[in-house]
Amino acid sequence: MKRIGPWGLLNYFLAAVLALACILPMILVLSISLSSDQAIRQYGYQLIPKEFSLEAYRLIFRGNSSVFQGYFISLSVTFLGTLLATLITSMAAFALVNKNVKYRNSLAFFFFIPMVFSGGLVPWYIMCRNLGLVNNFFALLVPTLLFSPFNMFLCRNFMREIPDSLMESAKLDGARDFRIAFSIYFPLSAPVIATVALFYGIAYWNDWFNAIMLVNNQNIYPLQYMLMKIQSEIESLRRIQPGIPVRNLPGESLKMATCILTVGPIILLYPYLQKYFVKGLVIGGVKG
């Protein structure tokens, strides 16, 4: 059995402290979401609820609540958007590392421009309206679907590390670019592609801006926008109608309950992509 020296014990101790520091905030958020607002006002934030209450979750999942529908919309948009955006980004990166593509350096510079300059909110909104991206499912999907130049350059830098001899050998065997991309480059680039997919997945899951700007149909509200509306409506009632029934509505516990509902899927997804995340980010960011 291998002995653990003093430095090894110190590393394990620091790792345990860091892990505890990361998990304690989530436990605290969960505890507050399960506490009554009266106990929160009286005792403050506690790791163990002083007065256990499910009122915040009852309010979110009330009889006529559309939270489940919002979950379905958010999951659908996140799944489709992440899949398509990752595919488009990977194919664009492959085109920039393929020496047979003419003007690939000019294309790279063209993709670099949006990283420095932005067209602004008004042109973006006018373009979305002219494309018919208003009050429909595609209004939540398409505006974020146009890939991020940062993610594209991350994929390109990773694919640059793949030897050109693999592409040349495949071409000698009669393989075309499409086959080379999906049979050689994309499988070898799994770490960076998984990293980019995680970036897109988080962006789609947390997106509420598109709903505010482009959607006025509550049947297609995503989860984040729906929970934000519930919370803002309760805060408005507290200010406008300071009566006893409204005052008893959950405030702090509701905020923490919405956090638990929104971060849950991402927390469950991250462990499956963690082994790719660091490797893809480090290797893809080595060269510019």
C-alpha positions in Angstrom: 0.0 0.0 0.0 1.4 3.4 -1.0 2.1 5.7 1.9 0.8 9.2 1.9 3.3 11.8 2.8 2.7 15.1 4.6 2.2 17.0 1.3 -0.3 14.4 0.2 -2.3 14.8 3.4 -2.2 18.5 3.0 -3.5 18.3 -0.6 -6.3 16.0 0.5 -7.2 18.4 3.4 -7.3 21.4 1.1 -9.3 19.5 -1.5 -11.8 18.5 1.2 -12.1 22.1 2.4 -12.6 23.3 -1.1 -15.3 20.7 -1.8 -17.0 21.6 1.5 -16.9 25.3 0.6 -18.5 24.5 -2.8 -21.3 22.3 -1.4 -22.3 24.3 1.7 -23.9 27.2 -0.3 -26.1 24.7 -2.2 -27.1 23.1 1.1 -27.9 26.5 2.5 -30.0 27.5 -0.5 -32.0 24.2 -0.2 -32.5 24.8 3.6 -33.8 28.3 3.1 -36.2 27.1 0.4 -37.6 24.6 2.9 -37.9 27.2 5.7 -40.8 29.5 6.5 -40.3 33.3 5.9 -41.1 33.9 9.6 -38.3 31.7 10.7 -35.9 33.3 8.2 -36.8 36.8 9.6 -36.4 35.6 13.2 -33.3 33.3 13.0 -31.7 34.3 9.7 -30.2 31.8 7.3 -29.7 28.4 8.9 -28.2 25.2 7.5 -31.0 23.2 9.2 -34.5 24.8 8.9 -35.9 26.0 12.2 -39.5 25.8 10.8 -39.9 23.4 8.0 -42.2 24.7 5.2 -43.1 23.7 1.7 -45.1 26.9 1.1 -42.6 28.3 -1.5 -42.9 25.1 -3.6 -46.7 24.9 -3.1 -46.9 28.4 -4.5 -44.7 27.6 -7.5 -46.5 24.3 -8.3 -50.0 25.7 -7.4 -53.1 24.1 -9.1 -53.1 26.3 -12.2 -49.3 26.6 -12.4 -47.6 26.3 -15.8 -44.2 25.5 -14.3 -44.2 22.0 -15.7 -45.0 23.4 -19.2 -42.1 25.9 -18.7 -39.8 23.0 -17.8 -40.8 21.2 -21.0 -40.2 24.3 -23.1 -36.8 25.0 -21.5 -35.7 21.4 -21.8 -36.8 21.3 -25.4 -35.1 24.5 -26.3 -31.9 23.5 -24.4 -31.7 20.1 -26.0 -32.3 21.2 -29.6 -30.4 24.5 -29.3 -27.3 22.8 -27.7 -27.3 20.0 -30.3 -27.6 22.3 -33.3 -25.3 25.1 -32.0 -22.6 22.6 -31.2 -22.9 21.0 -34.6 -22.7 24.3 -36.4 -19.8 25.5 -34.3 -17.9 22.2 -34.9 -18.4 22.3 -38.6 -17.3 25.9 -38.8 -14.1 25.1 -36.8 -13.4 22.1 -39.1 -13.7 24.4 -42.2 -11.1 26.8 -40.7 -8.6 24.0 -40.1 -9.2 22.4 -43.5 -6.3 23.6 -45.8 -8.4 22.9 -48.8 -10.9 25.7 -47.9 -10.0 28.9 -49.7 -9.9 32.2 -47.8 -10.1 30.3 -44.5 -7.9 33.0 -42.8 -10.3 35.7 -44.1 -13.2 33.8 -42.8 -11.5 33.5 -39.4 -11.1 37.3 -39.3 -14.7 37.7 -40.3 -15.8 35.5 -37.4 -13.4 37.5 -35.1 -15.2 40.8 -35.8 -18.4 40.0 -33.7 -16.1 39.3 -30.7 -15.0 42.9 -30.8 -18.0 44.8 -32.2 -21.7 44.3 -31.6 -24.5 45.5 -33.9 -26.6 46.6 -30.9 -30.0 45.6 -29.5 -32.2 47.5 -31.9 -30.8 46.0 -35.1 -30.9 42.6 -33.4 -34.6 43.0 -32.6 -35.5 44.3 -36.0 -33.8 41.4 -37.7 -35.6 38.9 -35.4 -39.0 40.5 -36.2 -38.2 40.5 -40.0 -37.3 36.8 -39.7 -40.6 36.0 -38.0 -39.0 35.1 -34.7 -41.9 36.5 -32.6 -44.3 34.6 -30.4 -43.2 31.2 -31.5 -40.9 28.4 -30.4 -38.2 29.4 -32.8 -37.9 32.8 -31.1 -36.4 31.0 -28.1 -34.2 28.8 -30.3 -32.8 30.7 -33.3 -31.4 33.9 -31.8 -28.9 32.0 -29.6 -28.4 29.3 -32.3 -25.9 31.5 -34.2 -22.7 30.1 -32.8 -20.3 32.0 -30.4 -17.0 33.0 -32.1 -15.2 32.2 -28.9 -16.5 28.7 -28.9 -15.7 28.3 -32.6 -12.1 29.4 -32.1 -11.8 27.1 -29.1 -12.8 24.2 -31.3 -10.5 25.3 -34.1 -7.5 25.6 -31.8 -8.2 22.0 -30.6 -8.6 20.6 -34.1 -5.3 22.2 -35.1 -3.5 19.7 -32.8 -4.8 16.8 -34.9 -2.1 15.7 -37.4 -2.8 16.7 -41.0 -1.6 13.2 -42.1 -4.9 11.8 -40.9 -6.9 14.0 -43.3 -4.5 13.3 -46.1 -4.7 9.5 -45.6 -8.5 9.6 -45.5 -8.5 11.6 -48.8 -6.3 9.0 -50.4 -8.8 6.4 -49.4 -11.5 8.4 -51.1 -13.2 10.0 -48.1 -14.8 13.4 -48.5 -14.7 16.3 -46.1 -18.1 15.4 -44.5 -16.9 11.8 -43.8 -13.5 13.1 -42.5 -15.2 15.5 -40.1 -17.7 13.1 -38.6 -15.4 10.0 -38.6 -12.1 11.5 -37.6 -12.0 15.1 -36.4 -15.2 15.2 -34.3 -14.5 11.9 -32.4 -11.0 13.1 -31.7 -12.3 16.5 -30.6 -14.8 15.0 -28.1 -13.3 16.9 -25.1 -13.6 20.4 -26.6 -17.0 19.6 -28.3 -18.3 18.5 -24.9 -17.0 21.7 -23.3 -18.7 23.8 -26.0 -21.9 21.8 -25.6 -21.8 22.6 -21.9 -21.4 26.3 -22.6 -24.3 26.3 -25.0 -26.5 24.2 -22.7 -26.0 26.6 -19.8 -26.7 29.6 -22.0 -29.9 28.1 -23.4 -31.1 26.9 -20.0 -30.5 30.3 -18.3 -31.9 32.3 -21.1 -34.8 34.6 -20.3 -33.9 37.6 -22.4 -35.3 36.2 -25.7 -38.6 35.5 -23.9 -38.8 39.1 -22.7 -38.0 40.6 -26.1 -39.7 38.3 -28.5 -42.4 36.3 -26.7 -45.8 37.5 -25.5 -47.5 34.1 -25.4 -47.5 32.4 -21.9 -47.9 29.0 -23.5 -44.2 29.1 -24.7 -42.7 30.9 -21.7 -39.4 29.2 -20.6 -39.0 28.2 -17.0 -36.6 31.0 -16.0 -38.9 33.7 -17.3 -41.9 32.1 -15.7 -40.3 31.9 -12.3 -39.1 35.4 -12.6 -42.7 36.6 -13.3 -44.0 34.7 -10.3 -41.4 36.3 -8.1 -41.9 39.8 -9.4 -45.7 39.5 -9.1 -45.3 38.6 -5.4 -43.0 41.5 -4.8 -45.5 43.8 -6.5 -48.3 42.5 -4.3 -46.2 43.1 -1.2 -45.7 46.8 -2.2 -49.2 47.5 -3.4 -51.3 45.5 -1.0 -49.5 45.3 2.4 -52.3 43.2 3.9 -51.9 40.2 6.2 -52.5 37.5 3.5 -50.0 39.1 1.1 -47.4 39.6 3.8 -47.6 35.9 4.6 -46.6 35.0 1.1 -43.0 33.5 1.0 -40.3 35.9 -0.1 -36.8 34.7 0.6 -37.8 31.0 0.6 -39.4 31.6 -2.8 -36.2 33.1 -4.2 -34.2 30.1 -3.0 -36.8 27.6 -4.3 -36.6 29.1 -7.8 -32.8 28.7 -7.6 -33.1 25.0 -6.7 -35.5 24.5 -9.6 -33.4 26.2 -12.2 -29.9 25.0 -11.3 -31.0 21.3 -10.7 -30.7 20.1 -14.3 -27.3 21.8 -14.8 -25.9 20.2 -11.6 -27.0 16.8 -12.8 -25.5 17.4 -16.3 -22.1 18.7 -15.3 -20.7 15.5 -13.7 -21.1 13.7 -17.0 -19.1 16.4 -18.9 -16.6 17.2 -16.2 -13.9 14.8 -17.5 -14.0 16.5 -20.9 -14.4 20.1 -19.6 -10.9 20.9 -18.2 -9.1 19.0 -21.0 -11.1 20.7 -23.8 -10.8 24.1 -22.3 -7.0 23.9 -21.6 -6.0 22.3 -24.9 -8.3 24.4 -27.0 -7.0 27.6 -25.4 -3.3 26.9 -25.8 -2.9 28.4 -29.2 -4.6 31.4 -30.8 
